[in-house]
Amino acid sequence: ILRWFEPVNPALKHQEFRKDYQEGTGYWIFDTPEYLSWTNTKNSALWIYGIPGAGKTILASLIIETLSSSKPPDFAYFYIRHNDLDSQQPAHILGSLVAQLCQQNASAF
């Protein structure tokens, strides 16, 4: 099933975006009511929005990095880029998310 979805490894893009991160910035996101509600509510989503170049991707990469290091992984992520048609393909998005969840808990599938 996973091969049918053609999963894309989002870790490659994640590492690319982490290179642009300026140490010590973005931590304000962890104190916002939206973030706190998201982390304390099951089956919720965190929507980060803003104009192009505002730092949404960098904030997302900071959140992913923090969640990855603070607890066992129990989330999946995928970067969708306006200038990368492959990243906009539903099969790639879904395949990547499903593959990540399967790798985290193979016994659940």
NORSUL-V756749 format. One record per pair of residues at least 24 apart in sequence whose C-alpha atoms are under 10 Angstrom apart, sorted by the first residue. I is the first residue (numbers start at 1). J is the second residue. D is the distance in Angstrom with one decimal. If there is no record, write none. Layout:
BEGIN
<<I:J:D> <I:J:D>>
END
This chain:
BEGIN
<<1:95:8.9> <1:98:9.7> <1:99:9.6> <2:94:9.6> <2:95:6.3> <2:96:8.6> <2:98:7.5> <2:99:6.4> <2:102:9.2> <3:95:8.1> <3:99:9.4> <4:91:8.3> <4:92:9.7> <4:95:7.9> <5:90:8.9> <5:91:5.1> <5:92:6.3> <5:93:8.5> <5:94:6.9> <5:95:4.3> <5:96:7.7> <5:97:9.8> <5:98:8.6> <5:99:8.8> <6:91:6.6> <6:92:5.7> <6:93:8.9> <6:94:8.9> <6:95:5.8> <6:96:7.5> <6:99:9.3> <7:91:7.6> <7:92:5.3> <7:93:7.3> <7:94:7.6> <7:95:4.3> <7:96:4.2> <7:97:7.8> <7:98:8.0> <7:99:6.5> <7:100:8.9> <8:78:8.7> <8:86:9.2> <8:87:8.5> <8:91:9.4> <8:92:5.9> <8:93:7.5> <8:94:9.3> <8:95:7.1> <8:96:5.2> <8:97:8.9> <8:99:8.7> <8:100:9.8> <9:77:9.9> <9:78:8.5> <9:92:9.4> <9:93:9.9> <9:95:9.6> <9:96:6.5> <9:97:9.4> <9:99:8.9> <9:100:8.7> <10:76:9.4> <10:77:7.2> <10:78:5.7> <10:79:6.7> <10:80:9.7> <10:87:9.6> <10:93:9.4> <10:96:7.3> <10:97:9.1> <10:100:9.3> <11:77:9.1> <11:78:8.7> <11:79:9.5> <13:61:9.5> <13:78:8.8> <13:79:7.2> <13:80:9.8> <14:57:9.2> <14:58:9.3> <14:60:9.2> <14:61:6.3> <14:62:9.6> <14:64:8.5> <14:65:8.8> <14:77:9.5> <14:78:8.7> <14:79:7.8> <15:61:8.5> <15:65:9.7> <16:61:9.7> <17:57:7.3> <17:58:6.4> <17:59:9.8> <17:60:9.4> <17:61:6.8> <17:62:9.4> <17:79:9.8> <18:57:9.3> <18:58:7.0> <18:59:9.7> <18:60:9.8> <18:61:6.4> <18:62:7.7> <18:65:8.7> <19:58:9.4> <20:55:9.9> <20:57:9.8> <20:58:7.3> <20:61:9.9> <21:55:9.4> <21:57:9.7> <21:58:6.2> <21:59:8.7> <21:61:8.4> <21:62:8.0> <22:58:9.1> <23:62:10.0> <25:58:9.5> <25:59:8.9> <25:62:9.1> <26:55:8.8> <26:56:9.9> <26:58:8.1> <26:59:6.1> <26:60:9.6> <26:62:7.3> <26:63:9.1> <27:59:8.5> <27:62:8.1> <27:63:8.9> <27:66:10.0> <28:59:9.7> <29:59:7.6> <29:60:9.7> <29:62:9.3> <29:63:8.4> <30:62:9.9> <30:63:8.2> <30:66:9.8> <35:63:9.6> <39:67:9.9> <57:81:9.4> <72:104:8.6> <73:100:9.4> <73:101:8.9> <73:103:9.8> <73:104:6.7> <73:105:9.4> <74:100:9.2> <74:101:7.5> <74:104:7.0> <74:105:8.6> <75:100:8.0> <75:101:7.1> <75:104:8.6> <76:100:5.9> <76:101:6.5> <76:104:9.3> <77:101:9.8>>
END
